[in-house]
Amino acid sequence: MKYLKYFSGISLLLLLTACNTPETPAPDYQGNWKNTLENPKLENILVISKNGENYFITNTIKDKESGKTDKKNPMPASVADNGLLQINSGTGVVEFAIDEKTGNLVGSGSVYKKAK
């Protein structure tokens, strides 16, 4: 009888663990994100594209005078367990999050607004 209570407790624990609802899914980061810091000469846009379960982030800088666009090599990024988009910059990990109040992408000391 003692063993029956033990196994019943384990079964209940396993059932509750299996029924545990996952946390809120991570936001969809893909799209074009324009840096909100206005520069009279340059326009900075992050292009975030889906790559399976992960993302690629391409930093594009456009010269407003000439119209020339310089695209940096895409960098792989992934969504961490906490829902933040992470990119390994070589000197450390940079995290991005979407501000729930504004819808802006925040990270690396900058704020980006979704481009239309």
Secondary structure, 3 states (H helix, E strand, C coil): CHHHHHHHHHHHHHHHHHCCCCCCCCCCCCEEEEECCCCCCEEEEEEEEEECCEEEEEEEEEECCCCCEEECCCEEEEECCCCCEEEECCCCEEEEEECCCCCCEEECCEEEEECC
